[in-house]
Amino acid sequence: MRLAGAVSVVVLGCGAIGHAVMTGLDTGIERVDPFKDMKNRPRAGHGTNVLLVGTDGRDRITQEERREYRLGGAPCHCTDTIMLVHISADRERASVVSLPRDSYAEAPAHRDLVTGKDHRTHPVRLNAAYAEGGPQLTVRTVENMTRVKIDHYLEIDFTSFMKTVDAMGGVDICTAKAMRDPNTGLDLAPGTHRLTGGQALQYVRSRHVDGASDLGRMQRQQRFLAALIKQATSGGVLLNPVKFKQVSSTLLGSVRADRGFGSQQMLALGQAMRDFTPASSEFASVPVGDASFKVAGIGSTVKWDGPKAAALFQALRDDRPLAPVRAGGGRSRGPAAVPVDVAPQQIRVQVENGTRIDGLGGRVDAALRATGFNTTRTPGNAASREVKRTVVAYDPRWDRSARTLATALPGCELRAVRGQGRTLLVTAGADFRTVAPVRAEDPQQGEFGVVTGDQVVCGN
């Protein structure tokens, strides 16, 4: 369901495998016509735009899976996730924009699929467009809101999502803090986890992990897509014909797509994207002006920030990168970093040399400062010069900051010292080798709050 970026890689990235592997895969795709009789559509831009829709369909899920992954209750037959995926004309970039499912929208005039009643233009939550008019009304509504012409439509349900993740061997997700949601059954301790299909579904569905509800869930969905892309590009899926066909047939055997979206189009696009990496993907969410916009007869909706949203979609139409551009050219991307609970810029650190190695304290101070920590820049010498293992001493009141610093110093010892205050003390030991890059859990950059895939995947 949340395979937007992965569709651009897993299914599309098969250039080295050839047409023979793709033969017969089209037969499993259920076809829909989301563009039938559509008029007054936006002008086509550069690149390719795919509307990825995740529905709550669960008809093919077993009773055991329903219980284990908390999938009880009747499905609403609406869109659980909506993403607009833009593949650049040069096939070097995929921009994924999440559209909040509760977005305030104006549904165009249409005939209701369930009741057969004709509707005039009226306000709805965006995900309700699917329930009233299926793929066609969903495409029409999104095009009216974004003025971006949709080239292809892809619909994936719970079953498709779970089976595809399992066919890939699972996906690695890392988190700086515990994540628990009793509604979905998600229960992750801090650290890195290899998620199965069912666990991945819990991760991307959870809305009660923090106070951000759907907006926080969209960020986790984007992080999952980046991890899926990393798994596809680094895990041998694209270069192993057997593995590739297994993953492709699993996905394509249980999706709905427009008639122009088939294996041959995927193959052609994949040949141009053979060097695709997590850094080639960028993720954004539509800027929100009012997260609780009241509408009579509907209730609370998410109202977009009109000017900022217009600028975002204009960038897509112009085929421009969404991520910031450095002064020297190119998109701003940092190395893969481990997510932490506290931004290193907020952590004050004093470094001491606990060895007889000349200049070690200065090197540790400089390395921590380069990673973003607020060091004193005045390293000193510890009372003992025979320290073998690096120590981080901290006041228990600043334990979250201590855990962040310890993540940057792999193998160090954490030592609580009551009354020490907010400054953390690092005593560099003979075991020191390097400072690992870290970043705040939810990095946000640039005009549209964009992150690139390599910034949100687990560090190597």
TORLUM-963424 format. One record per residue (C-alpha): residue number from 1; x, y, z; residue in three letters. Coordinates in nm, 3 decimals. Layout:
// residues N
 num       u       v       w residu
 NUM       X       Y       Z    ALA
...
//
This chain:
// residues 460
 num       u       v       w residu
   1   0.000   0.000   0.000    MET
   2   0.281   0.241   0.079    ARG
   3   0.505   0.128  -0.206    LEU
   4   0.518   0.459  -0.393    ALA
   5   0.893   0.502  -0.398    GLY
   6   0.947   0.127  -0.405    ALA
   7   0.732   0.088  -0.715    VAL
   8   0.983   0.316  -0.886    SER
   9   1.261   0.081  -0.788    VAL
  10   1.146  -0.271  -0.709    VAL
  11   0.912  -0.309  -1.002    VAL
  12   1.070  -0.054  -1.233    LEU
  13   1.433  -0.125  -1.163    GLY
  14   1.479  -0.438  -1.367    CYS
  15   1.693  -0.314  -1.655    GLY
  16   1.962  -0.575  -1.607    ALA
  17   1.716  -0.862  -1.597    ILE
  18   1.550  -0.826  -1.936    GLY
  19   1.216  -0.879  -2.098    HIS
  20   1.216  -1.257  -2.048    ALA
  21   1.167  -1.226  -1.674    VAL
  22   0.876  -0.985  -1.722    MET
  23   0.685  -1.215  -1.958    THR
  24   0.341  -1.302  -1.826    GLY
  25   0.344  -1.065  -1.529    LEU
  26   0.079  -0.839  -1.683    ASP
  27  -0.184  -1.112  -1.663    THR
  28  -0.221  -1.077  -1.287    GLY
  29  -0.296  -0.704  -1.291    ILE
  30  -0.660  -0.607  -1.238    GLU
  31  -0.734  -0.319  -1.476    ARG
  32  -0.935  -0.005  -1.404    VAL
  33  -1.008   0.301  -1.616    ASP
  34  -0.958   0.602  -1.389    PRO
  35  -0.938   0.847  -1.682    PHE
  36  -1.265   0.755  -1.859    LYS
  37  -1.449   1.054  -2.010    ASP
  38  -1.234   1.301  -1.814    MET
  39  -1.237   1.655  -1.953    LYS
  40  -1.061   1.982  -1.874    ASN
  41  -0.761   1.803  -1.731    ARG
  42  -0.443   1.987  -1.630    PRO
  43  -0.178   2.040  -1.895    ARG
  44   0.083   1.765  -1.903    ALA
  45   0.418   1.862  -1.751    GLY
  46   0.761   1.701  -1.770    HIS
  47   0.831   1.361  -1.622    GLY
  48   0.578   1.097  -1.513    THR
  49   0.316   1.129  -1.237    ASN
  50   0.173   0.820  -1.066    VAL
  51  -0.113   0.842  -0.818    LEU
  52  -0.054   0.567  -0.562    LEU
  53  -0.364   0.476  -0.363    VAL
  54  -0.361   0.241  -0.066    GLY
  55  -0.700   0.101   0.026    THR
  56  -0.810  -0.078   0.342    ASP
  57  -0.911  -0.391   0.148    GLY
  58  -0.859  -0.703   0.359    ARG
  59  -1.078  -0.964   0.191    ASP
  60  -0.786  -1.201   0.129    ARG
  61  -0.634  -1.176   0.477    ILE
  62  -0.671  -1.482   0.699    THR
  63  -0.851  -1.473   1.033    GLN
  64  -0.522  -1.544   1.209    GLU
  65  -0.360  -1.242   1.041    GLU
  66  -0.661  -1.028   1.127    ARG
  67  -0.617  -1.113   1.494    ARG
  68  -0.238  -1.081   1.503    GLU
  69  -0.221  -0.747   1.322    TYR
  70  -0.542  -0.597   1.467    ARG
  71  -0.730  -0.586   1.134    LEU
  72  -1.073  -0.650   1.276    GLY
  73  -1.382  -0.457   1.183    GLY
  74  -1.538  -0.386   0.846    ALA
  75  -1.329  -0.201   0.588    PRO
  76  -1.453   0.146   0.493    CYS
  77  -1.380   0.087   0.122    HIS
  78  -1.190   0.415   0.116    CYS
  79  -0.832   0.523   0.060    THR
  80  -0.609   0.471   0.360    ASP
  81  -0.312   0.641   0.193    THR
  82  -0.274   0.873  -0.107    ILE
  83   0.064   0.959  -0.254    MET
  84   0.160   1.148  -0.568    LEU
  85   0.483   1.006  -0.712    VAL
  86   0.671   1.216  -0.968    HIS
  87   0.947   1.046  -1.171    ILE
  88   1.172   1.312  -1.325    SER
  89   1.210   1.328  -1.703    ALA
  90   1.579   1.234  -1.673    ASP
  91   1.482   0.931  -1.458    ARG
  92   1.728   1.037  -1.189    GLU
  93   1.483   1.142  -0.918    ARG
  94   1.156   1.031  -0.760    ALA
  95   0.958   1.289  -0.563    SER
  96   0.693   1.143  -0.332    VAL
  97   0.430   1.381  -0.194    VAL
  98   0.192   1.253   0.074    SER
  99  -0.163   1.388   0.059    LEU
 100  -0.335   1.373   0.401    PRO
 101  -0.634   1.142   0.375    ARG
 102  -0.847   1.388   0.577    ASP
 103  -0.762   1.679   0.345    SER
 104  -1.048   1.918   0.276    TYR
 105  -1.147   1.861  -0.088    ALA
 106  -1.415   1.959  -0.337    GLU
 107  -1.544   1.646  -0.511    ALA
 108  -1.650   1.723  -0.870    PRO
 109  -2.002   1.639  -0.987    ALA
 110  -2.040   1.261  -1.021    HIS
 111  -2.265   0.959  -0.975    ARG
 112  -2.224   0.770  -0.647    ASP
 113  -2.101   0.414  -0.709    LEU
 114  -2.297   0.269  -0.417    VAL
 115  -2.629   0.453  -0.427    THR
 116  -2.638   0.555  -0.793    GLY
 117  -2.729   0.907  -0.682    LYS
 118  -2.601   1.203  -0.885    ASP
 119  -2.398   1.449  -0.680    HIS
 120  -2.316   1.809  -0.748    ARG
 121  -1.976   1.946  -0.653    THR
 122  -1.956   1.922  -0.274    HIS
 123  -1.698   1.922   0.009    PRO
 124  -1.552   1.590   0.131    VAL
 125  -1.251   1.451   0.304    ARG
 126  -1.012   1.343   0.031    LEU
 127  -1.028   0.972   0.118    ASN
 128  -1.409   0.975   0.082    ALA
 129  -1.378   1.045  -0.292    ALA
 130  -1.286   0.679  -0.346    TYR
 131  -1.589   0.552  -0.156    ALA
 132  -1.823   0.772  -0.362    GLU
 133  -1.672   0.744  -0.707    GLY
 134  -1.382   0.496  -0.704    GLY
 135  -1.053   0.553  -0.887    PRO
 136  -1.200   0.796  -1.139    GLN
 137  -1.339   1.039  -0.882    LEU
 138  -1.018   1.007  -0.680    THR
 139  -0.806   1.104  -0.981    VAL
 140  -1.041   1.390  -1.075    ARG
 141  -1.038   1.525  -0.719    THR
 142  -0.660   1.509  -0.686    VAL
 143  -0.607   1.672  -1.025    GLU
 144  -0.848   1.953  -0.932    ASN
 145  -0.665   2.012  -0.604    MET
 146  -0.308   1.994  -0.736    THR
 147  -0.340   2.092  -1.104    ARG
 148  -0.093   1.809  -1.170    VAL
 149  -0.192   1.574  -1.454    LYS
 150  -0.190   1.210  -1.343    ILE
 151  -0.031   0.975  -1.598    ASP
 152  -0.085   0.644  -1.419    HIS
 153  -0.294   0.504  -1.135    TYR
 154  -0.184   0.223  -0.901    LEU
 155  -0.396   0.081  -0.619    GLU
 156  -0.263  -0.155  -0.352    ILE
 157  -0.443  -0.310  -0.054    ASP
 158  -0.335  -0.459   0.279    PHE
 159  -0.273  -0.805   0.132    THR
 160  -0.057  -0.677  -0.154    SER
 161   0.152  -0.477   0.088    PHE
 162   0.217  -0.761   0.333    MET
 163   0.302  -1.019   0.066    LYS
 164   0.538  -0.788  -0.121    THR
 165   0.736  -0.701   0.193    VAL
 166   0.765  -1.069   0.279    ASP
 167   0.878  -1.153  -0.076    ALA
 168   1.161  -0.901  -0.032    MET
 169   1.274  -1.070   0.289    GLY
 170   1.151  -0.793   0.517    GLY
 171   1.264  -0.432   0.557    VAL
 172   1.489  -0.267   0.816    ASP
 173   1.340   0.015   1.023    ILE
 174   1.519   0.203   1.299    CYS
 175   1.369   0.418   1.571    THR
 176   1.525   0.629   1.845    ALA
 177   1.243   0.570   2.091    LYS
 178   0.991   0.302   2.175    ALA
 179   0.689   0.290   1.943    MET
 180   0.369   0.134   2.075    ARG
 181   0.017   0.157   1.936    ASP
 182  -0.250  -0.064   2.098    PRO
 183  -0.482  -0.008   1.801    ASN
 184  -0.249  -0.179   1.550    THR
 185  -0.043  -0.389   1.793    GLY
 186   0.282  -0.211   1.697    LEU
 187   0.545  -0.261   1.968    ASP
 188   0.903  -0.162   1.879    LEU
 189   1.185  -0.099   2.124    ALA
 190   1.448   0.164   2.036    PRO
 191   1.692   0.031   1.776    GLY
 192   1.686  -0.139   1.437    THR
 193   1.426  -0.400   1.344    HIS
 194   1.373  -0.623   1.039    ARG
 195   0.997  -0.603   0.986    LEU
 196   0.790  -0.876   0.821    THR
 197   0.497  -0.785   0.599    GLY
 198   0.249  -0.790   0.887    GLY
 199   0.476  -0.590   1.116    GLN
 200   0.542  -0.341   0.838    ALA
 201   0.167  -0.297   0.796    LEU
 202   0.139  -0.221   1.169    GLN
 203   0.420   0.035   1.136    TYR
 204   0.270   0.228   0.843    VAL
 205  -0.088   0.214   0.978    ARG
 206  -0.017   0.336   1.332    SER
 207  -0.172   0.670   1.420    ARG
 208  -0.136   0.668   1.799    HIS
 209   0.242   0.645   1.841    VAL
 210   0.270   1.017   1.911    ASP
 211   0.048   1.323   1.913    GLY
 212   0.091   1.385   1.540    ALA
 213  -0.179   1.135   1.434    SER
 214  -0.207   1.112   1.053    ASP
 215   0.068   1.367   0.991    LEU
 216   0.314   1.164   1.197    GLY
 217   0.196   0.847   1.026    ARG
 218   0.276   0.998   0.685    MET
 219   0.633   1.063   0.797    GLN
 220   0.665   0.699   0.905    ARG
 221   0.524   0.585   0.572    GLN
 222   0.786   0.794   0.391    GLN
 223   1.061   0.652   0.611    ARG
 224   0.939   0.304   0.529    PHE
 225   0.947   0.374   0.155    LEU
 226   1.306   0.494   0.181    ALA
 227   1.398   0.176   0.367    ALA
 228   1.219  -0.034   0.104    LEU
 229   1.417   0.139  -0.171    ILE
 230   1.739   0.071   0.017    LYS
 231   1.646  -0.295   0.055    GLN
 232   1.569  -0.324  -0.317    ALA
 233   1.884  -0.149  -0.436    THR
 234   2.129  -0.300  -0.190    SER
 235   1.974  -0.640  -0.115    GLY
 236   2.022  -0.801  -0.453    GLY
 237   1.654  -0.793  -0.552    VAL
 238   1.721  -0.609  -0.876    LEU
 239   2.013  -0.826  -0.983    LEU
 240   1.866  -1.164  -0.895    ASN
 241   1.619  -1.276  -1.167    PRO
 242   1.449  -1.531  -0.944    VAL
 243   1.410  -1.289  -0.654    LYS
 244   1.300  -1.010  -0.882    PHE
 245   1.030  -1.216  -1.050    LYS
 246   0.906  -1.339  -0.711    GLN
 247   0.871  -0.982  -0.581    VAL
 248   0.724  -0.850  -0.906    SER
 249   0.468  -1.127  -0.947    SER
 250   0.364  -1.090  -0.582    THR
 251   0.300  -0.719  -0.624    LEU
 252   0.154  -0.723  -0.973    LEU
 253  -0.066  -1.022  -0.895    GLY
 254  -0.273  -0.824  -0.647    SER
 255  -0.291  -0.463  -0.761    VAL
 256  -0.529  -0.251  -0.968    ARG
 257  -0.381  -0.022  -1.233    ALA
 258  -0.472   0.169  -1.545    ASP
 259  -0.428  -0.011  -1.877    ARG
 260  -0.119   0.189  -1.968    GLY
 261   0.068   0.079  -1.656    PHE
 262   0.225  -0.261  -1.730    GLY
 263   0.544  -0.459  -1.716    SER
 264   0.685  -0.322  -2.042    GLN
 265   0.649   0.036  -1.920    GLN
 266   0.809  -0.065  -1.591    MET
 267   1.097  -0.229  -1.772    LEU
 268   1.164   0.074  -1.993    ALA
 269   1.160   0.304  -1.692    LEU
 270   1.376   0.064  -1.491    GLY
 271   1.644   0.057  -1.760    GLN
 272   1.680   0.432  -1.724    ALA
 273   1.683   0.410  -1.341    MET
 274   1.939   0.133  -1.291    ARG
 275   2.158   0.363  -1.077    ASP
 276   1.869   0.463  -0.851    PHE
 277   1.956   0.477  -0.477    THR
 278   1.777   0.597  -0.161    PRO
 279   1.944   0.936  -0.216    ALA
 280   1.760   0.960  -0.549    SER
 281   1.423   0.977  -0.372    SER
 282   1.280   1.277  -0.191    GLU
 283   0.975   1.291   0.033    PHE
 284   0.740   1.576   0.122    ALA
 285   0.394   1.628   0.266    SER
 286   0.150   1.892   0.150    VAL
 287   0.196   2.206   0.364    PRO
 288  -0.092   2.235   0.611    VAL
 289  -0.257   2.563   0.704    GLY
 290  -0.519   2.430   0.948    ASP
 291  -0.497   2.075   1.080    ALA
 292  -0.848   2.095   1.228    SER
 293  -1.060   2.280   0.974    PHE
 294  -1.428   2.237   1.062    LYS
 295  -1.675   2.168   0.780    VAL
 296  -2.050   2.146   0.835    ALA
 297  -2.176   1.792   0.789    GLY
 298  -1.824   1.647   0.771    ILE
 299  -1.643   1.753   1.086    GLY
 300  -1.271   1.816   1.122    SER
 301  -1.061   1.820   0.804    THR
 302  -0.704   1.914   0.711    VAL
 303  -0.691   2.243   0.520    LYS
 304  -0.386   2.293   0.301    TRP
 305  -0.175   2.609   0.308    ASP
 306  -0.288   2.744  -0.030    GLY
 307   0.019   2.942  -0.143    PRO
 308   0.273   2.689  -0.018    LYS
 309   0.084   2.393  -0.162    ALA
 310   0.057   2.574  -0.496    ALA
 311   0.435   2.631  -0.497    ALA
 312   0.497   2.263  -0.419    LEU
 313   0.283   2.136  -0.705    PHE
 314   0.424   2.397  -0.941    GLN
 315   0.767   2.250  -0.869    ALA
 316   0.636   1.907  -0.967    LEU
 317   0.485   2.042  -1.288    ARG
 318   0.817   2.211  -1.368    ASP
 319   1.006   1.888  -1.292    ASP
 320   1.221   2.066  -1.033    ARG
 321   1.381   1.895  -0.729    PRO
 322   1.200   1.962  -0.403    LEU
 323   1.506   1.915  -0.180    ALA
 324   1.733   2.215  -0.111    PRO
 325   2.016   2.294  -0.350    VAL
 326   2.363   2.371  -0.218    ARG
 327   2.542   2.685  -0.329    ALA
 328   2.791   2.475  -0.523    GLY
 329   2.513   2.291  -0.707    GLY
 330   2.344   1.959  -0.645    GLY
 331   2.088   1.852  -0.390    ARG
 332   2.163   1.868  -0.022    SER
 333   2.222   1.517   0.109    ARG
 334   2.404   1.404   0.417    GLY
 335   2.554   1.065   0.487    PRO
 336   2.334   0.790   0.625    ALA
 337   2.288   0.866   0.995    ALA
 338   2.129   0.693   1.292    VAL
 339   1.806   0.861   1.413    PRO
 340   1.818   0.990   1.771    VAL
 341   1.568   1.135   2.013    ASP
 342   1.744   1.470   2.070    VAL
 343   1.905   1.686   1.802    ALA
 344   2.284   1.691   1.862    PRO
 345   2.282   2.073   1.831    GLN
 346   2.090   2.085   2.160    GLN
 347   2.349   1.883   2.353    ILE
 348   2.639   2.053   2.533    ARG
 349   2.952   1.836   2.556    VAL
 350   3.288   1.867   2.733    GLN
 351   3.562   1.629   2.614    VAL
 352   3.858   1.500   2.815    GLU
 353   4.148   1.282   2.704    ASN
 354   4.162   0.971   2.922    GLY
 355   4.473   0.831   2.752    THR
 356   4.835   0.921   2.684    ARG
 357   4.760   0.955   2.313    ILE
 358   4.854   1.313   2.221    ASP
 359   4.571   1.516   2.076    GLY
 360   4.299   1.253   2.122    LEU
 361   4.071   1.490   2.315    GLY
 362   4.095   1.750   2.040    GLY
 363   4.013   1.494   1.771    ARG
 364   3.709   1.368   1.960    VAL
 365   3.590   1.724   2.024    ASP
 366   3.627   1.814   1.654    ALA
 367   3.454   1.497   1.538    ALA
 368   3.158   1.551   1.772    LEU
 369   3.134   1.916   1.667    ARG
 370   3.138   1.815   1.298    ALA
 371   2.847   1.579   1.367    THR
 372   2.647   1.866   1.516    GLY
 373   2.712   1.847   1.891    PHE
 374   2.762   2.171   2.084    ASN
 375   3.110   2.107   2.222    THR
 376   3.305   2.345   2.446    THR
 377   3.603   2.340   2.200    ARG
 378   3.834   2.329   2.505    THR
 379   3.925   1.961   2.555    PRO
 380   4.124   1.882   2.867    GLY
 381   4.299   1.587   3.029    ASN
 382   4.121   1.344   3.262    ALA
 383   4.259   1.268   3.609    ALA
 384   4.328   0.913   3.492    SER
 385   4.524   0.865   3.170    ARG
 386   4.465   0.487   3.156    GLU
 387   4.103   0.482   3.038    VAL
 388   4.046   0.191   2.801    LYS
 389   3.675   0.239   2.726    ARG
 390   3.524   0.579   2.641    THR
 391   3.287   0.705   2.913    VAL
 392   2.992   0.943   2.889    VAL
 393   2.907   1.090   3.229    ALA
 394   2.567   1.257   3.254    TYR
 395   2.312   1.394   3.495    ASP
 396   2.007   1.159   3.500    PRO
 397   1.785   1.457   3.423    ARG
 398   1.946   1.465   3.077    TRP
 399   1.929   1.092   3.006    ASP
 400   1.778   1.137   2.656    ARG
 401   2.069   1.358   2.558    SER
 402   2.308   1.098   2.700    ALA
 403   2.156   0.822   2.489    ARG
 404   2.190   1.040   2.179    THR
 405   2.557   1.106   2.254    LEU
 406   2.618   0.738   2.326    ALA
 407   2.475   0.654   1.983    THR
 408   2.742   0.876   1.829    ALA
 409   3.013   0.700   2.033    LEU
 410   2.957   0.328   1.966    PRO
 411   3.070   0.103   2.249    GLY
 412   3.102   0.377   2.509    CYS
 413   2.997   0.338   2.873    GLU
 414   2.713   0.550   3.012    LEU
 415   2.770   0.663   3.370    ARG
 416   2.501   0.855   3.564    ALA
 417   2.632   1.134   3.791    VAL
 418   2.368   1.317   3.993    ARG
 419   2.406   1.693   4.008    GLY
 420   2.644   1.715   3.711    GLN
 421   2.414   1.951   3.522    GLY
 422   2.326   1.977   3.155    ARG
 423   2.682   1.948   3.017    THR
 424   2.775   1.590   2.930    LEU
 425   3.134   1.482   2.996    LEU
 426   3.310   1.253   2.748    VAL
 427   3.627   1.084   2.867    THR
 428   3.792   0.951   2.553    ALA
 429   3.937   0.604   2.598    GLY
 430   4.189   0.400   2.403    ALA
 431   3.900   0.227   2.225    ASP
 432   3.791   0.544   2.042    PHE
 433   3.786   0.503   1.665    ARG
 434   3.522   0.733   1.517    THR
 435   3.208   0.936   1.578    VAL
 436   2.900   0.790   1.409    ALA
 437   2.672   1.040   1.231    PRO
 438   2.337   1.095   1.402    VAL
 439   2.032   1.304   1.324    ARG
 440   1.711   1.407   1.489    ALA
 441   1.426   1.155   1.449    GLU
 442   1.228   1.371   1.205    ASP
 443   1.459   1.592   0.997    PRO
 444   1.290   1.870   0.805    GLN
 445   1.462   2.076   0.539    GLN
 446   1.390   2.344   0.287    GLY
 447   1.077   2.524   0.175    GLU
 448   0.861   2.211   0.163    PHE
 449   1.004   2.020   0.461    GLY
 450   1.165   1.770   0.223    VAL
 451   1.394   1.485   0.320    VAL
 452   1.585   1.258   0.086    THR
 453   1.574   0.882   0.125    GLY
 454   1.932   0.848   0.244    ASP
 455   1.854   1.082   0.536    GLN
 456   1.581   0.863   0.684    VAL
 457   1.706   0.508   0.635    VAL
 458   1.900   0.323   0.902    CYS
 459   2.273   0.401   0.906    GLY
 460   2.512   0.146   0.758    ASN
//
